[in-house]
């Protein structure tokens, strides 16, 4: 303990000293060795390296999510290069940098406007030539050397079609203290930004662990032979000085593979005994699948972007977009998918679901009318009597052995009133959607194919776009179609197209006088219900029901998921009691289905595609739907024809 001692005993002197000390900060006069001072360490410095070419469609969202990262911007430096553009990529980049440059430690943006367009050696935008490879290698090597010269702690290589939607992503990767780590990214298929295997001649090798990591069956950090598109390198690790993208910098005589920047980088890590790891402890974000030769931004890439933004909307409830970036995102023109009308059933009090669905419709370009659902909470015994509702004799829930709930009644009435409206307005074909659905990739294109086939073949009344298939045996394909099967016993009314004649058939049986849940009524009406006693109450069971195969819609939530809500199953029963919370047995795996506020449409079975259910579906169709998109078959195929793997979205 240090203390101030006074040699004089004079009172005046003591008072003067006391007055002087009162003016000093306490830290100046205290020398307490036991005093604990907590110091704050600054975040490591990171240089973010970006290569941009023809990315005007991704940049507004890409830049938005870069800016949203929960990391001190004054510790980030941006290094950006762009050339050979045929779109507004440079304009968008300049607009973003004009606003955010003061926020970051430094910004180094260089671009070339001449020559514009493709290189002379390039046939198309997706054509990778030796010149293009050389440019990418030169620029990535320049970025790596720049990060070293500025004494950055880390360099973060990032492709411009990666969306780091988790604000904690960069900070969490740094906290791992790994020399090379990539955040695992999700696409609209089985493609991602890592390999689990590599052959002796540097090609992708299929492994059992790839899907396990991609599907989060294995969670953690995993050593892999290849990461790309989003790669964080710790430059404080001494061995990283040997990392390179240029094969000329590799040990002499060790590498004889292709001139490919990501493979050269991976091998330089291998030769330096630096492990490359991929992390899937968080949902870090999303990645676009590289375009095949001949595919275009205006075609496939814009569809992919729609798929990815749909995933983001499902996961986070919104797609973030900075105000100054909005003008660069075109408004999608809306239509009704060639149908007479599209309705979405939604409770007025469920505004969050309605807003989310409206955002999906904006993304997909769907012109949809909100149809207010009948709220089971507003139904009373008196109201049911006024509507003339009587219940099917002998009906009880197949699993809980209980009567219908008010929510289930409201669900049926919501669909019933749409059928009535169709007949009143003479609507030929209507798509009925519920408000807890997720759209499968390439929804519009696939919906048009289903409808085109159905109209060409003819003779149908109802087509399921989303359902829970219950019967074990294979369903028969509709002759002449690759997209349609004859529907078996099914639950859920997530979405279906119904014709005017189909609506008339459903109304003619006067179902309100022998009511049961709507997803029991439909299978009865197309004469594929296992309960013959219930079916016997309905005479004209001639509804012709088909189903899209693979399905186009699935539930957003399954029983037990965070955010799961059931306003039907948890509502009052017609016997006056209240059902227990937690969903119906119909939500469980096996022959069951679940309920949502507007219907019976929230599932609890494992999320599985129709490939299991429909093994005869063509491989091309399954690949397009995302159900059988081979891991890196695109890369393997293109590498054999001289195309690179995983970097085709760069300069």
Backbone torsions as a table, in degrees:
resi	resn	phi	psi	omega
1	UNK	NA	126.3	175.5
2	UNK	-99.1	138.4	177.9
3	UNK	-139.3	156.8	179.5
4	UNK	-89.1	122.5	-179.3
5	UNK	-107.6	143.3	179.1
6	UNK	-113.2	130.5	-177.7
7	UNK	-81.0	-24.4	-177.4
8	UNK	-91.1	144.5	176.7
9	UNK	-97.7	4.0	-178.3
10	UNK	-67.5	132.5	-179.3
11	UNK	-62.4	-39.9	-178.0
12	UNK	-61.2	-43.7	179.8
13	UNK	-62.9	-39.8	178.6
14	UNK	-62.4	-41.7	179.7
15	UNK	-65.0	-39.6	179.3
16	UNK	-64.7	-41.6	178.9
17	UNK	-64.6	-41.9	179.0
18	UNK	-61.5	-41.6	178.9
19	UNK	-63.9	-38.8	178.8
20	UNK	-65.2	-44.5	-178.8
21	UNK	-64.3	-32.7	-179.1
22	UNK	-63.6	-21.4	180.0
23	UNK	-86.6	-12.3	-176.9
24	UNK	-90.5	146.1	172.9
25	UNK	-60.5	147.7	-176.7
26	UNK	-60.6	-31.9	-176.7
27	UNK	-69.4	-17.9	-179.9
28	UNK	-79.0	-34.9	-174.2
29	UNK	-97.5	-11.5	-179.8
30	UNK	-99.6	133.8	175.7
31	UNK	-130.3	58.8	-174.9
32	UNK	-87.2	109.8	-179.1
33	UNK	-65.3	-19.0	-178.8
34	UNK	-88.4	-6.0	-179.4
35	UNK	-70.9	125.6	-179.0
36	UNK	-98.9	120.2	178.5
37	UNK	-109.2	121.6	-179.2
38	UNK	-92.0	115.3	-179.0
39	UNK	-93.2	152.6	-177.9
40	UNK	-108.1	124.5	176.9
41	UNK	-87.9	138.1	177.0
42	UNK	-75.4	153.0	177.3
43	UNK	-65.6	147.1	177.1
44	UNK	-58.0	152.3	177.3
45	UNK	-84.2	141.6	-176.6
46	UNK	-132.8	130.9	169.2
47	UNK	-101.0	122.3	179.6
48	UNK	-96.3	120.0	-176.5
49	UNK	-103.7	122.3	-176.3
50	UNK	-126.0	131.6	170.2
51	UNK	-113.0	128.9	-172.7
52	UNK	-127.7	129.5	172.4
53	UNK	-151.0	123.7	175.8
54	UNK	51.3	52.4	-177.7
55	UNK	-122.5	32.0	-179.2
56	UNK	-61.7	-25.3	-178.4
57	UNK	-79.4	-24.9	-179.4
58	UNK	-101.2	-26.5	-171.1
59	UNK	-58.3	-42.4	-179.9
60	UNK	-55.9	-42.4	178.7
61	UNK	-78.1	-37.9	178.6
62	UNK	-58.7	-50.7	-179.9
63	UNK	-64.4	-38.4	179.3
64	UNK	-58.1	-46.9	-176.9
65	UNK	-75.1	-26.7	171.1
66	UNK	-62.3	-46.0	-178.7
67	UNK	-66.5	-27.5	-178.0
68	UNK	-80.8	-7.0	-179.5
69	UNK	-59.8	133.5	179.9
70	UNK	-81.6	75.7	-178.7
71	UNK	-150.9	137.3	-177.2
72	UNK	-59.6	120.1	-173.9
73	UNK	-67.1	-28.1	179.9
74	UNK	-70.9	-6.9	175.3
75	UNK	-102.2	6.5	-179.9
76	UNK	-113.6	136.8	171.5
77	UNK	-116.2	138.9	-179.9
78	UNK	-106.9	127.4	176.7
79	UNK	-120.5	114.2	-171.2
80	UNK	-130.8	134.7	175.3
81	UNK	-131.5	144.0	-179.2
82	UNK	-152.8	137.8	174.9
83	UNK	-159.2	172.7	176.7
84	UNK	53.3	42.5	179.5
85	UNK	-89.3	147.8	174.8
86	UNK	-121.5	17.8	-178.4
87	UNK	-141.3	-156.1	-173.9
88	UNK	-99.2	24.9	-176.3
89	UNK	-56.9	-45.1	-178.3
90	UNK	-67.3	-41.9	178.7
91	UNK	-59.4	-44.7	-179.4
92	UNK	-66.6	-41.8	179.2
93	UNK	-62.1	-44.6	178.3
94	UNK	-60.5	-43.3	-178.9
95	UNK	-61.8	-41.1	179.4
96	UNK	-68.7	-44.8	-178.0
97	UNK	-65.7	-31.5	179.4
98	UNK	-58.4	-36.3	-178.4
99	UNK	-87.0	-38.4	-168.3
100	UNK	-98.7	-12.9	-176.0
101	UNK	-51.8	-44.0	179.8
102	UNK	-62.2	-18.3	-176.6
103	UNK	-80.9	-23.5	-172.2
104	UNK	-101.2	159.4	-179.1
105	UNK	-60.9	-44.4	176.8
106	UNK	-159.8	155.9	177.0
107	UNK	-133.8	125.9	178.1
108	UNK	-122.6	99.5	-177.1
109	UNK	-118.9	118.7	176.0
110	UNK	-127.4	141.0	-177.9
111	UNK	-149.4	161.4	176.4
112	UNK	-124.7	128.8	175.1
113	UNK	-96.1	-15.9	177.3
114	UNK	-126.8	134.1	-4.7
115	UNK	-75.8	140.6	177.8
116	UNK	-83.7	156.1	175.7
117	UNK	80.0	-158.5	-174.2
118	UNK	-72.4	154.8	169.8
119	UNK	-67.3	157.0	-179.8
120	UNK	-60.1	-30.6	-176.9
121	UNK	-83.1	-9.4	-176.8
122	UNK	-90.7	130.2	175.6
123	UNK	-80.3	-40.7	179.8
124	UNK	-140.1	173.1	178.1
125	UNK	-61.5	-30.1	-178.8
126	UNK	-91.9	6.1	-178.2
127	UNK	-87.1	121.5	179.9
128	UNK	-101.6	116.1	-179.7
129	UNK	-108.2	172.5	177.3
130	UNK	-60.7	-38.0	179.0
131	UNK	-62.5	-41.9	-178.4
132	UNK	-67.4	-43.2	175.9
133	UNK	-58.4	-45.2	-177.4
134	UNK	-61.3	-40.1	179.5
135	UNK	-64.9	-45.1	-179.4
136	UNK	-63.4	-42.8	179.1
137	UNK	-63.2	-44.5	179.7
138	UNK	-61.1	-43.8	-177.2
139	UNK	-70.6	-39.9	178.5
140	UNK	-67.6	-37.5	176.9
141	UNK	-65.2	-40.3	177.1
142	UNK	-61.2	-42.3	179.3
143	UNK	-62.3	-43.8	-179.3
144	UNK	-62.9	-43.6	-180.0
145	UNK	-67.8	-36.5	178.2
146	UNK	-63.1	-43.6	178.7
147	UNK	-61.9	-38.7	178.6
148	UNK	-66.5	-42.3	-177.0
149	UNK	-68.8	-31.8	179.0
150	UNK	-85.2	6.1	179.9
151	UNK	57.7	36.7	174.6
152	UNK	-67.1	143.8	176.4
153	UNK	-71.7	-35.4	-177.3
154	UNK	-137.9	153.9	166.1
155	UNK	-122.7	135.7	-175.6
156	UNK	-121.2	104.9	177.3
157	UNK	-83.8	127.1	-172.7
158	UNK	-138.5	128.1	174.7
159	UNK	-80.1	152.9	-174.2
160	UNK	-81.4	3.9	173.3
161	UNK	-120.3	32.8	172.1
162	UNK	-109.7	135.1	-179.0
163	UNK	-119.5	103.3	179.0
164	UNK	-84.3	85.1	-172.7
165	UNK	-78.1	-15.7	178.2
166	UNK	-90.3	114.2	-177.8
167	UNK	-58.5	-24.8	-177.0
168	UNK	-86.1	0.9	-169.8
169	UNK	-57.6	-56.6	-175.4
170	UNK	-63.3	-45.6	-179.2
171	UNK	-61.4	-40.9	-178.4
172	UNK	-68.0	-35.6	177.6
173	UNK	-66.0	-42.4	178.7
174	UNK	-64.3	-39.1	-179.6
175	UNK	-62.2	-21.6	179.3
176	UNK	-70.5	-22.0	178.7
177	UNK	55.7	47.9	178.3
178	UNK	-106.4	147.9	-177.9
179	UNK	-66.7	-42.2	176.5
180	UNK	-138.2	121.7	-178.7
181	UNK	-143.4	144.0	177.5
182	UNK	-122.9	138.7	172.3
183	UNK	-75.4	128.6	179.3
184	UNK	-67.5	130.2	-176.5
185	UNK	-113.6	148.4	-176.3
186	UNK	-105.8	139.1	175.7
187	UNK	-116.1	-170.7	177.6
188	UNK	-90.4	14.9	174.9
189	UNK	-146.5	-140.3	178.7
190	UNK	-99.9	5.6	179.8
191	UNK	-75.1	142.8	173.0
192	UNK	-149.3	-170.3	-173.2
193	UNK	-104.9	30.4	176.2
194	UNK	-148.9	158.2	170.0
195	UNK	-114.2	151.0	172.5
196	UNK	-103.8	-10.8	-180.0
197	UNK	-150.5	148.5	177.0
198	UNK	-140.5	134.4	-179.4
199	UNK	-75.7	170.9	-179.4
200	UNK	-64.0	-24.6	178.1
201	UNK	-102.6	23.5	167.0
202	UNK	75.4	22.4	174.9
203	UNK	-96.5	160.5	177.5
204	UNK	-63.8	140.0	178.9
205	UNK	-125.6	126.3	-179.8
206	UNK	-69.0	138.7	178.4
207	UNK	-136.4	161.7	178.1
208	UNK	-70.2	-29.6	-173.9
209	UNK	-76.3	-20.9	-174.4
210	UNK	-57.1	-53.9	-178.3
211	UNK	-66.9	-31.9	179.3
212	UNK	-64.0	-39.9	177.4
213	UNK	-71.6	-44.8	-178.2
214	UNK	-62.5	-36.7	-178.3
215	UNK	-92.5	10.4	177.2
216	UNK	62.8	25.5	171.1
217	UNK	-75.1	-31.7	169.9
218	UNK	-112.1	125.0	-175.8
219	UNK	-124.4	130.0	179.3
220	UNK	151.1	-146.0	174.9
221	UNK	-114.8	132.5	-171.5
222	UNK	-128.2	129.1	177.6
223	UNK	-74.5	126.2	-176.0
224	UNK	-136.0	161.1	-178.8
225	UNK	-81.6	-10.8	-174.7
226	UNK	-152.5	131.3	166.2
227	UNK	-133.7	151.4	-178.7
228	UNK	-159.1	170.9	173.5
229	UNK	74.6	-31.5	174.0
230	UNK	-150.4	98.7	-171.1
231	UNK	-133.6	124.1	178.2
232	UNK	-104.7	127.6	-178.3
233	UNK	-119.1	127.5	176.6
234	UNK	-85.7	106.2	-176.0
235	UNK	-78.8	-6.1	175.2
236	UNK	-78.7	-13.4	174.7
237	UNK	-77.3	120.4	-172.2
238	UNK	-57.2	-37.8	-176.3
239	UNK	-65.3	-18.9	-178.0
240	UNK	-68.5	-10.8	177.2
241	UNK	-66.1	-14.6	178.8
242	UNK	-91.2	-6.2	-179.1
243	UNK	-68.7	143.5	-178.7
244	UNK	-158.8	159.1	172.1
245	UNK	-106.1	-7.0	-174.2
246	UNK	-104.8	121.3	-176.7
247	UNK	-62.0	-22.5	179.6
248	UNK	-67.7	-18.2	179.7
249	UNK	-93.6	-1.1	178.6
250	UNK	-79.9	159.9	177.0
251	UNK	-55.0	135.3	-175.5
252	UNK	-59.7	129.7	173.6
253	UNK	83.3	0.5	-175.6
254	UNK	-93.7	-25.9	-173.4
255	UNK	-118.9	129.5	178.8
256	UNK	-131.6	21.5	-175.9
257	UNK	-86.2	-169.3	-176.2
258	UNK	-70.3	158.6	174.1
259	UNK	-80.5	88.0	-171.9
260	UNK	-142.6	117.1	-171.3
261	UNK	-59.1	-41.6	-175.4
262	UNK	-73.2	-32.0	177.4
263	UNK	-72.7	-41.4	177.9
264	UNK	-61.5	-43.6	178.9
265	UNK	-61.7	-44.1	179.7
266	UNK	-61.7	-40.5	-178.8
267	UNK	-72.5	-32.0	176.2
268	UNK	-65.3	-35.2	174.7
269	UNK	-66.9	-41.3	179.8
270	UNK	-62.6	-45.7	-178.8
271	UNK	-66.8	-23.6	-179.5
272	UNK	-96.0	4.9	179.8
273	UNK	60.8	35.5	177.0
274	UNK	-102.8	117.3	179.4
275	UNK	-70.3	142.4	172.0
276	UNK	-105.0	131.9	-176.5
277	UNK	-130.9	150.0	174.7
278	UNK	-115.5	140.2	-176.1
279	UNK	-117.5	128.1	176.9
280	UNK	-125.8	28.3	177.7
281	UNK	-69.5	-23.9	176.0
282	UNK	-121.7	160.6	163.4
283	UNK	-82.1	98.8	-174.0
284	UNK	-77.2	-39.7	-176.5
285	UNK	163.2	-155.7	-167.7
286	UNK	-135.4	159.6	-178.8
287	UNK	-141.5	145.6	175.9
288	UNK	-84.7	145.2	175.3
289	UNK	-77.1	131.4	179.4
290	UNK	-57.4	144.9	180.0
291	UNK	-71.8	144.2	172.3
292	UNK	-76.7	161.3	174.6
293	UNK	-58.4	128.4	179.4
294	UNK	95.8	-19.0	177.2
295	UNK	-79.2	154.8	-173.4
296	UNK	-123.0	158.8	174.5
297	UNK	-62.5	-43.5	-177.1
298	UNK	-64.2	-25.1	179.8
299	UNK	-98.3	-91.1	-171.4
300	UNK	-64.3	-41.3	-173.2
301	UNK	-68.1	-38.9	177.7
302	UNK	-66.7	-35.7	175.2
303	UNK	-64.5	-42.3	177.7
304	UNK	-61.0	-42.6	178.9
305	UNK	-60.5	-41.1	176.4
306	UNK	-60.5	-42.9	178.5
307	UNK	-59.7	-47.7	-177.1
308	UNK	-64.7	-44.5	179.1
309	UNK	-63.4	-33.0	174.7
310	UNK	-64.4	-40.8	176.2
311	UNK	-61.4	-44.5	-180.0
312	UNK	-61.6	-42.3	179.2
313	UNK	-63.0	-41.4	177.6
314	UNK	-63.5	-40.9	-173.8
315	UNK	-77.3	-41.5	-171.6
316	UNK	-110.8	-9.6	179.9
317	UNK	84.2	-6.8	178.4
318	UNK	-159.7	158.6	170.7
319	UNK	-110.5	116.2	-176.2
320	UNK	-76.7	144.2	-179.6
321	UNK	-156.4	119.4	180.0
322	UNK	-65.0	149.1	-173.0
323	UNK	-56.7	-43.3	-176.6
324	UNK	-75.0	-8.8	177.7
325	UNK	-93.5	-15.4	-173.7
326	UNK	-62.3	-34.0	-176.9
327	UNK	-68.5	-15.2	179.6
328	UNK	-93.4	-0.6	178.3
329	UNK	-104.7	110.9	-176.4
330	UNK	-68.0	146.7	175.0
331	UNK	-76.4	129.9	-178.5
332	UNK	-80.3	126.3	178.0
333	UNK	-67.5	137.0	-174.4
334	UNK	-101.7	148.8	172.2
335	UNK	-149.0	-175.4	-177.0
336	UNK	-108.8	26.3	178.8
337	UNK	57.3	30.7	-179.1
338	UNK	72.0	7.9	178.3
339	UNK	-90.2	167.3	177.7
340	UNK	-70.1	-37.0	-178.1
341	UNK	-164.7	158.8	173.3
342	UNK	-130.4	128.3	177.0
343	UNK	-115.8	143.4	169.9
344	UNK	-117.3	121.9	178.2
345	UNK	-84.5	125.9	-176.9
346	UNK	-156.8	134.6	175.9
347	UNK	-68.0	137.9	-179.8
348	UNK	-57.7	-33.7	-177.1
349	UNK	-79.2	-8.5	178.8
350	UNK	-98.1	64.5	-176.5
351	UNK	-66.0	-31.7	-177.6
352	UNK	-65.6	-37.9	177.4
353	UNK	-69.7	-41.6	-179.0
354	UNK	-61.6	-46.1	-179.0
355	UNK	-63.1	-38.9	179.0
356	UNK	-64.8	-43.0	179.1
357	UNK	-66.4	-38.0	178.0
358	UNK	-62.0	-36.2	176.6
359	UNK	-66.1	-38.9	175.5
360	UNK	-61.5	-42.9	-179.2
361	UNK	-64.0	-36.4	176.4
362	UNK	-63.7	-42.3	179.3
363	UNK	-63.6	-44.9	-172.9
364	UNK	-86.2	-10.9	-177.4
365	UNK	71.0	44.2	-179.1
366	UNK	-107.5	128.6	176.7
367	UNK	-92.1	105.6	-169.9
368	UNK	-127.1	139.0	175.8
369	UNK	-99.9	131.6	176.0
370	UNK	-73.0	124.2	178.1
371	UNK	-110.0	108.4	-177.4
372	UNK	-59.4	122.9	-179.6
373	UNK	-72.2	152.4	173.0
374	UNK	-76.5	119.4	-175.8
375	UNK	-83.6	118.8	179.4
376	UNK	-58.6	-26.9	179.4
377	UNK	-67.5	-20.9	-179.1
378	UNK	-92.9	-6.2	-177.7
379	UNK	-84.1	142.2	176.5
380	UNK	-132.1	167.7	176.6
381	UNK	-58.5	-38.9	179.6
382	UNK	-63.4	-42.2	-179.9
383	UNK	-64.5	-39.5	178.9
384	UNK	-63.6	-38.8	177.6
385	UNK	-65.1	-41.1	179.5
386	UNK	-63.0	-33.5	179.5
387	UNK	-81.0	-5.4	-179.6
388	UNK	73.2	26.5	-177.0
389	UNK	-80.8	128.2	170.8
390	UNK	-130.0	150.8	-172.1
391	UNK	-98.3	150.0	-179.3
392	UNK	-59.3	124.9	179.9
393	UNK	-57.0	130.1	176.2
394	UNK	83.8	1.1	-178.6
395	UNK	-76.6	130.9	164.4
396	UNK	-140.7	154.1	177.6
397	UNK	-54.9	129.8	-174.6
398	UNK	-59.7	-20.0	-173.5
399	UNK	-111.2	-41.0	179.9
400	UNK	-96.1	-8.3	-179.1
401	UNK	54.8	45.5	179.8
402	UNK	-123.1	163.2	174.7
403	UNK	-75.4	177.2	179.4
404	UNK	-65.3	153.2	173.1
405	UNK	-95.1	161.6	177.2
406	UNK	-61.6	-33.0	177.5
407	UNK	-64.9	-39.8	177.9
408	UNK	-66.0	-36.0	177.6
409	UNK	-66.2	-44.4	177.2
410	UNK	-60.0	-37.4	176.9
411	UNK	-60.4	-50.4	-178.3
412	UNK	-60.2	-45.2	-178.1
413	UNK	-62.4	-34.9	179.5
414	UNK	-61.7	-46.5	177.9
415	UNK	-68.5	-41.0	-178.5
416	UNK	-58.7	-43.9	-178.3
417	UNK	-67.5	-30.1	174.8
418	UNK	-68.0	-41.9	177.3
419	UNK	-60.2	-42.3	178.3
420	UNK	-62.0	-42.7	-178.7
421	UNK	-65.4	-37.9	176.4
422	UNK	-57.1	-47.6	-178.4
423	UNK	-65.9	-41.6	-179.3
424	UNK	-62.8	-39.7	-177.1
425	UNK	-93.2	-8.0	-179.1
426	UNK	68.5	37.6	-178.8
427	UNK	-78.5	124.4	-172.0
428	UNK	-72.7	-44.3	-177.6
429	UNK	-142.8	129.1	-176.7
430	UNK	-132.5	137.0	171.4
431	UNK	-97.4	123.2	178.5
432	UNK	-106.4	122.0	-179.1
433	UNK	-118.8	146.0	169.4
434	UNK	-99.3	175.7	-166.3
435	UNK	-101.0	10.0	-179.2
436	UNK	-124.0	47.9	-173.9
437	UNK	-117.6	154.3	168.7
438	UNK	-118.9	138.4	-178.6
439	UNK	-86.5	132.5	177.9
440	UNK	-71.8	158.1	-179.6
441	UNK	-55.3	146.1	178.6
442	UNK	57.9	39.8	-174.6
443	UNK	-56.8	-49.3	-175.2
444	UNK	-60.4	-50.0	-177.1
445	UNK	-60.3	-43.8	-176.9
446	UNK	-71.4	-35.8	177.1
447	UNK	-63.0	-41.5	178.5
448	UNK	-63.2	-39.0	179.4
449	UNK	-65.5	-42.4	177.7
450	UNK	-60.7	-47.0	-177.9
451	UNK	-67.6	-39.6	178.9
452	UNK	-61.3	-45.2	178.3
453	UNK	-62.4	-45.1	-177.3
454	UNK	-61.7	-41.9	-179.2
455	UNK	-71.2	-36.3	179.3
456	UNK	-65.7	-40.6	-177.7
457	UNK	-80.7	-45.2	176.5
458	UNK	77.1	170.1	173.8
459	UNK	88.8	19.7	-177.9
460	UNK	-114.5	157.4	176.9
461	UNK	-116.5	-30.6	-175.2
462	UNK	-148.0	139.2	176.0
463	UNK	-128.4	118.2	174.3
464	UNK	-70.8	129.2	167.1
465	UNK	-94.3	-26.5	178.2
466	UNK	-148.8	136.5	-176.8
467	UNK	-166.9	173.6	169.5
468	UNK	-112.3	112.9	-178.8
469	UNK	-79.0	128.8	-172.8
470	UNK	-106.3	-36.8	-174.5
471	UNK	-73.9	145.4	-175.4
472	UNK	-79.2	-36.1	-176.0
473	UNK	-69.9	155.2	179.7
474	UNK	-62.9	144.1	175.1
475	UNK	-90.3	145.8	-175.1
476	UNK	-78.0	135.2	175.6
477	UNK	-70.4	144.6	173.4
478	UNK	-73.2	125.9	-176.8
479	UNK	-55.9	127.3	177.8
480	UNK	91.1	4.6	-178.4
481	UNK	-129.9	142.5	171.9
482	UNK	-99.2	-0.3	-171.4
483	UNK	-120.9	-1.0	-173.1
484	UNK	-133.6	140.1	172.2
485	UNK	-126.9	161.6	174.9
486	UNK	-79.1	122.0	-172.6
487	UNK	-67.8	130.8	171.3
488	UNK	-93.6	-170.3	180.0
489	UNK	-56.0	122.8	-172.8
490	UNK	-140.3	152.4	169.4
491	UNK	-112.0	169.8	177.4
492	UNK	78.4	145.5	173.4
493	UNK	-127.9	51.9	180.0
494	UNK	-56.5	-44.2	180.0
495	UNK	-170.0	136.7	178.5
496	UNK	-154.2	150.2	173.1
497	UNK	-99.3	131.2	-179.7
498	UNK	-128.5	141.1	178.9
499	UNK	-89.4	167.2	177.6
500	UNK	-60.6	-41.8	178.8
501	UNK	-66.0	-36.8	176.7
502	UNK	-62.8	-42.9	178.2
503	UNK	-62.4	-39.9	179.2
504	UNK	-64.0	-40.9	178.7
505	UNK	-61.6	-41.6	-178.7
506	UNK	-68.2	-32.8	-179.6
507	UNK	-79.7	-33.8	-175.5
508	UNK	-61.7	-27.1	-178.9
509	UNK	-79.2	1.9	177.2
510	UNK	48.7	60.5	-172.4
511	UNK	-67.4	-20.7	179.7
512	UNK	-68.2	-16.5	179.6
513	UNK	-89.8	-4.6	177.5
514	UNK	-151.5	61.4	-167.5
515	UNK	-72.9	141.0	168.6
516	UNK	-150.4	169.2	-176.2
517	UNK	-56.3	148.6	-172.8
518	UNK	-63.6	-33.3	-178.4
519	UNK	-83.7	-0.6	164.6
520	UNK	-92.6	-34.7	-177.6
521	UNK	-65.6	-43.7	-177.3
522	UNK	-60.8	-49.6	177.7
523	UNK	-61.6	-33.2	175.0
524	UNK	-61.4	-43.6	-175.1
525	UNK	-71.9	-25.8	172.3
526	UNK	-99.5	21.3	168.1
527	UNK	56.3	47.0	176.6
528	UNK	-142.4	59.4	-179.3
529	UNK	-124.6	136.4	-175.4
530	UNK	-74.1	-18.3	-177.6
531	UNK	-92.6	95.3	-176.6
532	UNK	-67.2	-27.9	178.5
533	UNK	-64.1	-46.0	177.3
534	UNK	-65.6	-44.5	-176.6
535	UNK	-62.0	-30.5	-177.5
536	UNK	-63.2	-16.1	178.8
537	UNK	-80.4	-5.9	-177.4
538	UNK	-122.5	121.7	-171.7
539	UNK	-83.2	-50.5	-172.3
540	UNK	-91.4	77.3	-177.4
541	UNK	-94.5	63.1	-173.4
542	UNK	-115.7	13.6	176.6
543	UNK	-60.8	130.0	178.8
544	UNK	-98.0	109.5	-174.4
545	UNK	-115.1	127.0	174.8
546	UNK	-116.4	174.6	177.2
547	UNK	-141.7	142.1	171.3
548	UNK	-64.0	141.6	179.8
549	UNK	-142.4	113.8	-1.6
550	UNK	-68.3	165.9	-178.9
551	UNK	-67.4	156.7	-179.2
552	UNK	-104.5	-13.4	-176.7
553	UNK	-136.0	145.5	173.5
554	UNK	-139.1	165.4	177.9
555	UNK	-69.4	152.1	174.8
556	UNK	-76.8	-32.4	-177.1
557	UNK	-133.4	149.9	175.5
558	UNK	-117.9	155.9	-179.0
559	UNK	-52.2	129.6	-178.7
560	UNK	96.4	-17.5	176.7
561	UNK	-69.3	150.2	172.0
562	UNK	-63.9	131.9	-178.8
563	UNK	93.3	-1.1	179.3
564	UNK	-68.0	129.6	178.6
565	UNK	-135.6	136.6	174.7
566	UNK	-131.5	104.4	179.1
567	UNK	-87.0	-4.0	176.7
568	UNK	-97.8	-49.6	-173.7
569	UNK	-69.4	-31.6	-177.6
570	UNK	-92.1	9.3	-178.2
571	UNK	-92.2	174.2	-177.7
572	UNK	-65.9	145.3	175.5
573	UNK	-87.9	165.4	-179.3
574	UNK	-72.0	-10.8	176.0
575	UNK	-90.9	5.6	175.8
576	UNK	93.5	-11.2	178.5
577	UNK	-88.3	171.9	-179.3
578	UNK	-115.6	132.1	179.3
579	UNK	-67.1	148.8	178.0
580	UNK	-68.3	146.5	-179.9
581	UNK	-71.4	160.9	173.3
582	UNK	112.2	0.9	174.8
583	UNK	95.4	164.1	-177.3
584	UNK	-87.6	160.3	171.0
585	UNK	-61.8	-21.2	175.5
586	UNK	-63.5	-16.7	177.5
587	UNK	-81.4	-11.7	-171.2
588	UNK	-87.8	165.5	-178.7
589	UNK	-64.1	142.0	-177.2
590	UNK	107.9	-159.5	-176.6
591	UNK	-75.9	75.6	-177.5
592	UNK	-151.9	167.8	177.6
593	UNK	-152.9	166.6	-174.1
594	UNK	-117.0	175.1	-173.7
595	UNK	-119.4	144.5	168.7
596	UNK	-124.0	-173.8	-173.0
597	UNK	-64.6	-30.2	-176.8
598	UNK	-101.2	-10.4	-175.4
599	UNK	-166.3	-140.7	-175.4
600	UNK	-127.0	54.5	-159.2
601	UNK	-128.0	28.0	172.9
602	UNK	-114.1	126.3	-170.0
603	UNK	-100.7	158.9	175.5
604	UNK	-124.6	-4.3	180.0
605	UNK	-71.9	158.8	177.8
606	UNK	-55.2	144.2	-178.9
607	UNK	-71.7	107.8	-178.2
608	UNK	-132.6	150.9	-178.5
609	UNK	-87.6	176.0	-177.1
610	UNK	-80.6	-2.4	177.6
611	UNK	-59.0	-40.0	178.3
612	UNK	-63.4	-41.0	-174.4
613	UNK	-81.1	-26.8	-173.9
614	UNK	-128.8	71.8	-174.2
615	UNK	-66.3	-14.1	-178.3
616	UNK	-88.6	-1.1	179.5
617	UNK	-61.5	142.8	-177.6
618	UNK	-64.5	145.1	-178.9
619	UNK	-63.1	-33.9	179.5
620	UNK	-64.3	-41.8	-179.9
621	UNK	-66.8	-43.6	179.9
622	UNK	-64.1	-38.6	179.0
623	UNK	-63.2	-44.7	-179.5
624	UNK	-64.3	-36.4	-178.0
625	UNK	-74.7	-10.3	-178.8
626	UNK	90.6	-1.1	-176.8
627	UNK	-81.9	-23.6	-177.9
628	UNK	-140.3	42.6	-179.8
629	UNK	-83.5	103.0	-173.7
630	UNK	-55.0	137.3	-170.2
631	UNK	-38.0	-79.9	-179.6
632	UNK	-121.3	37.7	177.1
633	UNK	-62.4	-33.4	177.0
634	UNK	-59.1	-47.4	-178.4
635	UNK	-65.1	-46.4	-177.2
636	UNK	-59.4	-44.8	-179.2
637	UNK	-64.6	-43.8	-176.3
638	UNK	-74.6	-31.2	178.5
639	UNK	-64.1	-36.1	-179.7
640	UNK	-67.2	-22.6	179.0
641	UNK	-103.2	16.8	175.5
642	UNK	92.9	4.3	179.3
643	UNK	-92.3	154.0	179.9
644	UNK	-86.0	168.8	-179.1
645	UNK	-111.0	116.2	169.0
646	UNK	86.4	-3.1	-178.8
647	UNK	-124.7	16.8	-173.8
648	UNK	-73.6	-0.5	179.1
649	UNK	-100.3	11.6	-179.2
650	UNK	-98.8	-160.2	-168.8
651	UNK	-64.5	NA	NA
